[in-house]
Amino acid sequence: MKRNKPLRETAFYTLLSLTEPRHGYGIVKHVEKITKGRIRLGSGTVYGTLTKMQKSGIITVYADEKQKTIYAINDIGKTLILHEITRLKELHENALTYEGESR
């Protein structure tokens, strides 16, 4: 995942969910909760996204005591999510500033 490339919404919410280590189903439920049900990730989407994130080196994967696969954001991922949050804040500020001109 390139830092200069905006994250897709599903990748953003998946990474945002990993500020606390979670297993796949926990990510699905957390994303559903924080988006008030607007986004419901399918297992193929979430595990495909997690695989890409692991290959890109932005998350860490390990097994817990119950042998469940757990995903956690690492330092590279934290840098990426903070960069994306900053980008989204700028986008939001500009939208509010120029909203009236679009009417």
N, C-alpha and C positions, 0 to 999 in steps of 0.2 A: 504494500500500500504506500503510495507516494505521498509525501507530506504536502506537496503543492496541489494535490488532487483532492477535491472535496470527498468526504466519505459518503457513501450511499446511506440513506436513512436507516436501513436495517443494520448496517455495519456500525453506524454511530450509536444506535441504541444497544446493540450487543456489547460494544466496547464500554459504553457508559455503565452497563449492568455489571461489568467486571471490576468495578471499584471495590467490590467485595467478592472473594472467590465463590464461584457457583458452578453447579453442574448444568448440563444442557437444559433440562426441564425448568430449573430455577431461573435461567436466563429468559426462557419463554414467558414464564409467569411474571417476572419482574418487568419485562418490556410491556407486557399487556397491562400491568398495573400502572406504570408511570405514563403510559400513553392513554390511559382511561379506556382501554379496549380498542383504540383506533388501529393499533398494530398487533396482529396475532401471527407470530412467526411459526411457520411450519418446521418440522424437524429437519427436512432437507435444506431449508434456507439457513437455519441456525447452525447446523453442523457443517454445511458448506462454507459459511462465513468464518466459523471457528477454525476450520482447516486452513483457509487462506491466511487468517491472522497468525496462526501458528507458523506457517511457512514463511511469513513475512517477519517473524521474530518480534511481534508486538504483544503476544500473550505467552504465558507459561502454562503447561498442561501437566497435571500429576494425578495420582490416585489417592483417595482418602482411605481411612481405616476400613471402610466398607467396600473398598475396591471400586468406588464410583469415580468416573473421570471428572476432575475438577479443573476449571479454567480460571486463570487470574491474569490481570493486566500486569505488565512489567514496566520498567522505566521507559523503554522506547514507546510503548503503548500509552503511557501517561503523558509523555510529551506530545504524541499525536492527538490524543483527545483534548488536551488543553489548547493546542493549536486550532483544532476544529471548533471548539467552544468560542475562542476569540474570533474566528472567522464568522461564526453564526451571530455573535453579538454585533459585529460590524454590519452584517446584513440586516439585522433587526433594526438597528439604529438608523440606517439609511432608509429602510422601508418607512419608518415612522416619520422621518424628516421629509421625505418626498411623496408621502401618501397623498397629500392634498393636490399635488400637481398632476396626479394620474387620473383625477376625477373629471 
